[in-house]
Amino acid sequence: MKYRIIFALTLASLSASAAATSLCQEKEQDIQREIGYAQKHNNQHRIDGLQKALSEVKAHCTDSKLRADHQEKIADQKDEVREREQDLKEAKQTGNAEKVAKREHKLKEAQQELNALESRAY
């Protein structure tokens, strides 16, 4: 009985480690999935672009580079949010309700994009 439990636990841990993939492998899988969608819809232009992207990922991708790029995107988006906040502040000073509403909408979009970037597991 003990051997069965040990065997089951060993088998479970091996399958879990096999399922764990690197960030680059995940990116390759995402691109391959997109290629499948493009093939399903006969979009040759998209297929060509995705195949080029896939070859670039296979040739140059590293997990550390993906993480660094992701952190850079987050920093850029934080700058965007700060700009939108400043635009909103200036719009409020003018008193133009239409301009304020427009700036509030743009700020909300920028904040949502930042939240989406921060929620990704890179």
HELIX and SHEET records of a PDB file:
HELIX    1   1 LYS A    2  ALA A   19  1                                  18    
HELIX    2   2 LEU A   23  LYS A   40  1                                  18    
HELIX    3   3 GLN A   44  HIS A   60  1                                  17    
HELIX    4   4 ASP A   63  THR A   94  1                                  32    
HELIX    5   5 ALA A   97  SER A  119  1                                  23    
END                                                                             
